[in-house]
C-alpha cells in the first residue's frame, strides 16, 4: 500500500481488526520511509459495477462518490456516522445482489432516496432537490406534501 504522505510503495500493517459493523477490515499501517501512520479499510466487492448515466455514458461505480453525496445531504444533521455507514453498505449490497453489472443511475438515486427517507427527512429533501433537479419552491412544496401524505397513510 502506497504511503499517502511520502508516496513510498511499501507500508507495513501494524494492526488489523474488523470494522464496527463487520463490513470491512480496518488496518493500521506504518510507513518505514517517513514514519507516517494511516488507516485503510478493505471491503468485499462481489462484482464490478458500472453506472449507466442518463445520457448513456458509463463509468465505474465508486462507493466514495456515493458516500460523498449522502454525507453532503446529511451535513449538520444529528445522524451517527455508524448508521450512515450501515446505510451505504446496505445500498451497495443491494446493488451488487441485483445480478446486473450495469446499474442505471436512477436506480441508485431511488435506493438512496428510500434509505434517506427512513434515516433523516431533512437529508431526504436535500438529496431529492438535487436528484430531481428542483427549480422552484413549488417543487419543494410538492415533495413535502408527498412526504406528509405517506406519513398519514402509515
C-alpha positions, 0 to 999 in steps of 0.5 A: 500500500502506497504511503499517502504522505511520502508516496513510498510503495511499501507500508507495513500493517501494524494492526488489523481488526474488523470494522464496527459493523463487520463490513470491512477490515480496518488496518493500521499501517506504518510507513518505514520511509517517513514514519507516517501512520494511516488507516485503510479499510478493505471491503468485499466487492462481489462484482464490478459495477458500472453506472449507466448515466442518463445520457448513456455514458458509463463509468465505474461505480465508486462507493466514495462518490456515493458516500460523498453525496449522502454525507453532503445531504446529511451535513449538520444533521444529528445522524451517527456516522455508524448508521450512515455507514450501515446505510451505504453498505446496505445500498451497495449490497443491494446493488451488487445482489441485483445480478446486473453489472450495469446499474442505471443511475436512477436506480441508485438515486431511488435506493438512496432516496428510500434509505434517506427517507427512513434515516433523516427527512431533512437529508431526504429533501436535500438529496431529492432537490438535487436528484430531481433537479428542483427549480422552484419552491413549488417543487419543494412544496410538492415533495413535502406534501408527498412526504406528509401524505405517506406519513398519514397513510402509515 
